[in-house]
Amino acid sequence: MEIGHAIRKLRVKNGLTLAELASRCELTKGFLSQLENDITSPSISTLEDILEALGSSLGEFFKEPKNSKNVFKEDDFFLDEKDDYTISWIIPNAQKREMEPLLIEFKENGKSFLMEPHEGEEFGYVLQGKIKIVYEDESEEVVHTGETFYLDGLEQHYLENISKKKSQVLWITTPPSF
């Protein structure tokens, strides 16, 4: 993080000149200029004084910004190709969010990884083909194109393609677990 640039941005946002900020935090205008140009660095104590004069705090100043990107294109996706299936992580850094959507494409007779029990829930939408959900007690349910499933994450399970061609599933977990 370029501290000086962030301080300048905060100062301008607050409508203060360099001289006004210097006066408020009892520093020289020259020091603040060097700081804003990232020529020098402040001590933590001095940074606290500057931020207080700007109506902020260390916690707010260093708080990571929320992901501002809301729309993702195919170039943003990350692919993981396995023997039986391909996973497309369609939201970058989804593990930092509340849910994790995946697009899984199964080859003929392909099986997914074993989903271990976890806190949370899962939602799936079969975009193409026909899949079977196989539970730890060996019970199973079939889901066709255009149908959805909603699972409690506490039971071990996996998905299996039972179509004669590829199947595709939009699979969303909360919290992220992949």
Secondary structure, 3 states (H helix, E strand, C coil): CCHHHHHHHHHHHCCCCHHHHHHHCCCCHHHHHHHHCCCCCCCHHHHHHHHHHCCCCHHHHHCCCCCCCCCCCHHHCEEEECCCEEEEECCCCHHHCCCEEEEEEECCCCECCCECCCCCEEEEEEEECEEEEEECCCCEEEEECCCEEEEECCCCEEEEECCCCCEEEEEEEECCCC
